[in-house]
Amino acid sequence: MGMWARWRAARDRRRLASRYLDALPRAIAPADAVWLCDMGVTEEVARRELAFALRAVALIVAERDALDDRTASDVAHRLAPEIQREFHANAGTGRAWDQRWRAYTGALAMRGDADAPAVRLARVLLGGAGLVSPEPEQVASASAFITDVRSRANESLRHAFGVASLPDDVRPSALSR
């Protein structure tokens, strides 16, 4: 592949990453944070943590469910200016995102945990909101939020990047040969 073709392919991947992210909400309306506020979390903290969860799930879906291994990197590059703006506007928020991102990825990296990934991510969300020992109902509500966000992110990913399709007689593992 020549230089021009590589540049065009990279530009197309950036465009698709932008389309993927544009289809997902990034800001949380006050009405969307009511369920978390009902748990005793302030509106500001609830909206921040829900926005962090949206961003984290969008990155996780791009990393785990994309057809191309470069998709997660492309999505992260498209998010970088937004994260930089947050950091420059409020360094505390930038550091909080960095900590939360590590917590989300760490929750998924844990092996041997009996909890489903959505539950582990829900616990990170609730912990970031200040609910260190959440009740089962709180975890269930947060898990439903995470599951909904992941479903929307997967739909957006398929819409932006396409759906993998193989003939019925070809196994995915056969493609690597």
KOLKOL-17574 format. One record per residue (C-alpha): x, y, z; residue number from 1. Coordinates in steps of 0.05 Angstrom, whole numbers, plus 5000, padded with zeros to 4 digits. Layout:
N
<c1:X | c2:Y | c3:Z | num:NUM>
...
REM end
This chain:
177
<c1:5000 | c2:5000 | c3:5000 | num:1>
<c1:5029 | c2:5067 | c3:4979 | num:2>
<c1:5034 | c2:5129 | c3:5021 | num:3>
<c1:4972 | c2:5161 | c3:4990 | num:4>
<c1:4930 | c2:5099 | c3:5002 | num:5>
<c1:4953 | c2:5095 | c3:5074 | num:6>
<c1:4936 | c2:5168 | c3:5085 | num:7>
<c1:4866 | c2:5158 | c3:5055 | num:8>
<c1:4854 | c2:5095 | c3:5097 | num:9>
<c1:4875 | c2:5132 | c3:5160 | num:10>
<c1:4830 | c2:5191 | c3:5142 | num:11>
<c1:4772 | c2:5143 | c3:5130 | num:12>
<c1:4783 | c2:5109 | c3:5197 | num:13>
<c1:4784 | c2:5177 | c3:5232 | num:14>
<c1:4719 | c2:5196 | c3:5197 | num:15>
<c1:4687 | c2:5130 | c3:5219 | num:16>
<c1:4711 | c2:5140 | c3:5290 | num:17>
<c1:4680 | c2:5209 | c3:5291 | num:18>
<c1:4615 | c2:5181 | c3:5264 | num:19>
<c1:4616 | c2:5128 | c3:5318 | num:20>
<c1:4627 | c2:5178 | c3:5374 | num:21>
<c1:4578 | c2:5229 | c3:5345 | num:22>
<c1:4522 | c2:5178 | c3:5350 | num:23>
<c1:4534 | c2:5169 | c3:5424 | num:24>
<c1:4515 | c2:5220 | c3:5477 | num:25>
<c1:4574 | c2:5252 | c3:5512 | num:26>
<c1:4538 | c2:5300 | c3:5559 | num:27>
<c1:4488 | c2:5278 | c3:5611 | num:28>
<c1:4424 | c2:5317 | c3:5618 | num:29>
<c1:4399 | c2:5329 | c3:5689 | num:30>
<c1:4339 | c2:5283 | c3:5675 | num:31>
<c1:4387 | c2:5227 | c3:5656 | num:32>
<c1:4422 | c2:5231 | c3:5724 | num:33>
<c1:4359 | c2:5227 | c3:5767 | num:34>
<c1:4367 | c2:5153 | c3:5782 | num:35>
<c1:4437 | c2:5164 | c3:5809 | num:36>
<c1:4417 | c2:5227 | c3:5846 | num:37>
<c1:4362 | c2:5187 | c3:5880 | num:38>
<c1:4418 | c2:5146 | c3:5911 | num:39>
<c1:4444 | c2:5207 | c3:5948 | num:40>
<c1:4495 | c2:5231 | c3:5896 | num:41>
<c1:4498 | c2:5305 | c3:5879 | num:42>
<c1:4475 | c2:5323 | c3:5809 | num:43>
<c1:4544 | c2:5349 | c3:5789 | num:44>
<c1:4579 | c2:5285 | c3:5811 | num:45>
<c1:4525 | c2:5241 | c3:5781 | num:46>
<c1:4530 | c2:5276 | c3:5713 | num:47>
<c1:4606 | c2:5273 | c3:5714 | num:48>
<c1:4608 | c2:5199 | c3:5731 | num:49>
<c1:4555 | c2:5181 | c3:5680 | num:50>
<c1:4593 | c2:5220 | c3:5627 | num:51>
<c1:4657 | c2:5182 | c3:5647 | num:52>
<c1:4619 | c2:5116 | c3:5642 | num:53>
<c1:4593 | c2:5134 | c3:5573 | num:54>
<c1:4663 | c2:5151 | c3:5549 | num:55>
<c1:4694 | c2:5089 | c3:5580 | num:56>
<c1:4642 | c2:5042 | c3:5551 | num:57>
<c1:4650 | c2:5074 | c3:5483 | num:58>
<c1:4725 | c2:5061 | c3:5486 | num:59>
<c1:4715 | c2:4990 | c3:5512 | num:60>
<c1:4666 | c2:4973 | c3:5458 | num:61>
<c1:4713 | c2:5001 | c3:5405 | num:62>
<c1:4769 | c2:4960 | c3:5434 | num:63>
<c1:4732 | c2:4894 | c3:5443 | num:64>
<c1:4679 | c2:4892 | c3:5390 | num:65>
<c1:4708 | c2:4928 | c3:5329 | num:66>
<c1:4726 | c2:4892 | c3:5266 | num:67>
<c1:4793 | c2:4927 | c3:5261 | num:68>
<c1:4845 | c2:4928 | c3:5316 | num:69>
<c1:4860 | c2:5001 | c3:5301 | num:70>
<c1:4789 | c2:5024 | c3:5316 | num:71>
<c1:4801 | c2:5034 | c3:5391 | num:72>
<c1:4862 | c2:5076 | c3:5376 | num:73>
<c1:4824 | c2:5117 | c3:5326 | num:74>
<c1:4768 | c2:5129 | c3:5375 | num:75>
<c1:4817 | c2:5147 | c3:5431 | num:76>
<c1:4850 | c2:5197 | c3:5384 | num:77>
<c1:4783 | c2:5229 | c3:5368 | num:78>
<c1:4768 | c2:5235 | c3:5443 | num:79>
<c1:4836 | c2:5263 | c3:5461 | num:80>
<c1:4820 | c2:5336 | c3:5446 | num:81>
<c1:4757 | c2:5332 | c3:5489 | num:82>
<c1:4796 | c2:5302 | c3:5547 | num:83>
<c1:4851 | c2:5355 | c3:5539 | num:84>
<c1:4799 | c2:5410 | c3:5542 | num:85>
<c1:4771 | c2:5381 | c3:5606 | num:86>
<c1:4839 | c2:5376 | c3:5636 | num:87>
<c1:4856 | c2:5448 | c3:5618 | num:88>
<c1:4789 | c2:5473 | c3:5644 | num:89>
<c1:4794 | c2:5434 | c3:5709 | num:90>
<c1:4855 | c2:5391 | c3:5725 | num:91>
<c1:4815 | c2:5354 | c3:5778 | num:92>
<c1:4766 | c2:5329 | c3:5726 | num:93>
<c1:4823 | c2:5308 | c3:5681 | num:94>
<c1:4856 | c2:5268 | c3:5737 | num:95>
<c1:4788 | c2:5238 | c3:5756 | num:96>
<c1:4778 | c2:5213 | c3:5685 | num:97>
<c1:4847 | c2:5183 | c3:5685 | num:98>
<c1:4834 | c2:5147 | c3:5750 | num:99>
<c1:4765 | c2:5124 | c3:5728 | num:100>
<c1:4791 | c2:5099 | c3:5661 | num:101>
<c1:4842 | c2:5056 | c3:5698 | num:102>
<c1:4788 | c2:5031 | c3:5744 | num:103>
<c1:4742 | c2:5011 | c3:5686 | num:104>
<c1:4797 | c2:4974 | c3:5649 | num:105>
<c1:4821 | c2:4942 | c3:5714 | num:106>
<c1:4750 | c2:4918 | c3:5728 | num:107>
<c1:4748 | c2:4883 | c3:5661 | num:108>
<c1:4817 | c2:4854 | c3:5668 | num:109>
<c1:4800 | c2:4818 | c3:5733 | num:110>
<c1:4798 | c2:4743 | c3:5720 | num:111>
<c1:4760 | c2:4694 | c3:5762 | num:112>
<c1:4709 | c2:4745 | c3:5786 | num:113>
<c1:4639 | c2:4715 | c3:5791 | num:114>
<c1:4606 | c2:4782 | c3:5772 | num:115>
<c1:4588 | c2:4796 | c3:5700 | num:116>
<c1:4628 | c2:4851 | c3:5666 | num:117>
<c1:4569 | c2:4899 | c3:5668 | num:118>
<c1:4565 | c2:4890 | c3:5744 | num:119>
<c1:4639 | c2:4903 | c3:5752 | num:120>
<c1:4634 | c2:4966 | c3:5709 | num:121>
<c1:4572 | c2:4987 | c3:5749 | num:122>
<c1:4611 | c2:4981 | c3:5813 | num:123>
<c1:4665 | c2:5026 | c3:5784 | num:124>
<c1:4612 | c2:5077 | c3:5765 | num:125>
<c1:4581 | c2:5075 | c3:5834 | num:126>
<c1:4648 | c2:5078 | c3:5869 | num:127>
<c1:4667 | c2:5140 | c3:5828 | num:128>
<c1:4601 | c2:5171 | c3:5850 | num:129>
<c1:4619 | c2:5158 | c3:5923 | num:130>
<c1:4578 | c2:5096 | c3:5935 | num:131>
<c1:4633 | c2:5050 | c3:5960 | num:132>
<c1:4587 | c2:4995 | c3:5987 | num:133>
<c1:4526 | c2:4998 | c3:5943 | num:134>
<c1:4462 | c2:4960 | c3:5956 | num:135>
<c1:4443 | c2:4905 | c3:5907 | num:136>
<c1:4387 | c2:4948 | c3:5878 | num:137>
<c1:4437 | c2:5004 | c3:5865 | num:138>
<c1:4484 | c2:4956 | c3:5830 | num:139>
<c1:4426 | c2:4930 | c3:5789 | num:140>
<c1:4406 | c2:5001 | c3:5767 | num:141>
<c1:4478 | c2:5018 | c3:5749 | num:142>
<c1:4486 | c2:4951 | c3:5712 | num:143>
<c1:4423 | c2:4967 | c3:5672 | num:144>
<c1:4453 | c2:5034 | c3:5653 | num:145>
<c1:4519 | c2:5002 | c3:5633 | num:146>
<c1:4483 | c2:4949 | c3:5592 | num:147>
<c1:4441 | c2:5001 | c3:5557 | num:148>
<c1:4502 | c2:5043 | c3:5541 | num:149>
<c1:4540 | c2:4983 | c3:5515 | num:150>
<c1:4482 | c2:4963 | c3:5471 | num:151>
<c1:4477 | c2:5033 | c3:5442 | num:152>
<c1:4552 | c2:5035 | c3:5431 | num:153>
<c1:4551 | c2:4968 | c3:5396 | num:154>
<c1:4495 | c2:4991 | c3:5351 | num:155>
<c1:4532 | c2:5055 | c3:5335 | num:156>
<c1:4596 | c2:5016 | c3:5322 | num:157>
<c1:4561 | c2:4970 | c3:5273 | num:158>
<c1:4527 | c2:5029 | c3:5239 | num:159>
<c1:4593 | c2:5068 | c3:5232 | num:160>
<c1:4641 | c2:5011 | c3:5216 | num:161>
<c1:4596 | c2:4957 | c3:5188 | num:162>
<c1:4578 | c2:4887 | c3:5208 | num:163>
<c1:4624 | c2:4828 | c3:5200 | num:164>
<c1:4596 | c2:4778 | c3:5151 | num:165>
<c1:4624 | c2:4712 | c3:5129 | num:166>
<c1:4597 | c2:4657 | c3:5085 | num:167>
<c1:4563 | c2:4603 | c3:5126 | num:168>
<c1:4617 | c2:4553 | c3:5109 | num:169>
<c1:4676 | c2:4596 | c3:5133 | num:170>
<c1:4697 | c2:4598 | c3:5206 | num:171>
<c1:4726 | c2:4665 | c3:5231 | num:172>
<c1:4790 | c2:4629 | c3:5252 | num:173>
<c1:4800 | c2:4606 | c3:5180 | num:174>
<c1:4812 | c2:4678 | c3:5158 | num:175>
<c1:4877 | c2:4683 | c3:5196 | num:176>
<c1:4908 | c2:4628 | c3:5154 | num:177>
REM end
